[in-house]
């Protein structure tokens, strides 16, 4: 069920204020956005947008996690990305959405009707600049995703997934030690191109090595960030790995 909220959170007290599309806006620009926005909530598992559906609004994720996926003609579906708080849905200048967007957890969106938002982008450099930054961040994430799917081992994939969630959950540059997994093990397997059995085995292996602890199937405590990063296989300093 989609619910439109009558009393959206004020921009000044929004939890994604300094990370979302409005991050660079001054007070006057925020006032314009205040008059344009509406909040919509979606329950876990609910479809937010169909691929090919007319794009009547764009939005920032305020709370929760949504997935991006594409379905082939024979019915096979591949999850191709996650949308976390402050991520942007939709592309100004495009009439249709390119992916199926589904609420993985309960989701709250800050929505803007597409036509007036596109005019705002044309007239407001701060919004246009932030949109460009978000698009470039998404491009970097897509390149990292190519590396993960094409080269990383199962252990490296799971470690990268946990580290990504931890970094996106932090506040004021302080990494959180408690990570909430927004998906089931089966969904994680789909997302990372693994089997369900392999996902469970790698979580247990990281636990056995003292890198994480598992409160339950949806909550992970990171016990050793340095070891977790090492398990991702990423080169931290850009130099040659020995």
Long-range contacts (C-beta under 8 A, 24 or more apart in sequence): 1-43, 1-46, 2-40, 2-41, 2-42, 2-46, 3-40, 3-41, 4-38, 4-39, 4-40, 5-38, 5-39, 5-40, 5-41, 5-108, 8-37, 8-38, 8-39, 8-110, 9-39, 9-62, 10-34, 11-37, 14-62, 14-110, 15-62, 15-63, 15-85, 16-60, 16-61, 16-62, 16-85, 16-86, 16-110, 19-85, 19-86, 20-60, 20-86, 20-88, 20-110, 20-130, 21-60, 21-88, 21-127, 21-130, 21-131, 21-134, 22-60, 22-127, 22-130, 23-130, 24-126, 24-127, 24-129, 24-130, 25-124, 25-126, 25-127, 25-130, 26-126, 29-124, 29-126, 29-127, 32-120, 32-124, 33-112, 33-120, 36-112, 36-113, 36-116, 36-117, 36-120, 37-110, 37-111, 37-112, 38-110, 38-111, 39-108, 39-109, 39-110, 39-111, 40-108, 40-109, 40-111, 41-106, 41-107, 41-108, 41-109, 42-66, 42-103, 42-106, 42-107, 42-109, 43-103, 43-106, 44-103, 44-104, 44-105, 44-106, 44-107, 45-102, 45-103, 46-102, 46-103, 47-100, 47-101, 47-102, 47-103, 48-89, 48-101, 48-102, 48-103, 48-107, 48-109, 49-89, 49-97, 49-99, 49-100, 49-101, 50-97, 50-100, 51-96, 51-97, 51-98, 51-99, 51-100, 52-96, 52-97, 53-96, 53-97, 54-95, 54-96, 55-90, 55-91, 55-94, 55-95, 55-96, 55-97, 55-114, 56-113, 56-114, 57-90, 57-111, 57-112, 57-113, 57-114, 57-117, 58-88, 58-89, 58-90, 58-91, 58-92, 58-111, 58-112, 58-114, 58-117, 59-88, 59-89, 59-90, 59-109, 59-110, 59-111, 59-112, 60-86, 60-87, 60-88, 60-89, 60-109, 60-110, 61-85, 61-86, 61-87, 61-88, 61-89, 61-107, 61-108, 61-109, 62-108, 62-109, 62-110, 63-106, 63-107, 63-108, 64-103, 64-104, 64-105, 64-106, 64-107, 64-108, 64-182, 65-103, 65-104, 65-105, 65-107, 65-182, 65-183, 66-101, 66-102, 66-103, 66-104, 66-107, 67-101, 67-102, 67-104, 67-183, 67-187, 67-191, 68-99, 68-100, 68-101, 69-99, 69-100, 69-102, 70-99, 70-100, 71-100, 77-190, 78-190, 79-187, 79-190, 79-191, 80-145, 81-141, 81-142, 81-145, 82-182, 82-191, 84-165, 84-168, 85-168, 87-134, 88-131, 88-134, 90-114, 92-117, 92-118, 92-121, 92-131, 93-118, 104-182, 104-183, 104-187, 105-182, 148-192, 149-192, 149-193, 152-232, 152-233, 153-233, 154-194, 154-198, 154-199, 154-201, 154-202, 155-202, 155-205, 155-206, 155-231, 156-231, 156-232, 156-233, 157-192, 157-193, 157-194, 157-202, 158-188, 158-192, 158-194, 158-199, 158-202, 158-203, 158-206, 159-206, 159-211, 159-228, 159-229, 159-231, 159-232, 159-233, 160-232, 160-233, 160-234, 161-188, 161-191, 161-192, 162-206, 162-212, 162-220, 162-222, 162-228, 163-228, 163-229, 163-232, 166-222, 166-225, 166-228, 175-222, 175-225, 176-222, 177-221, 177-222, 177-223, 178-219, 178-220, 178-221, 178-222, 179-219, 179-220, 179-221, 179-222, 180-218, 180-219, 180-220, 181-217, 181-218, 181-219, 181-220, 184-217, 185-217, 206-231
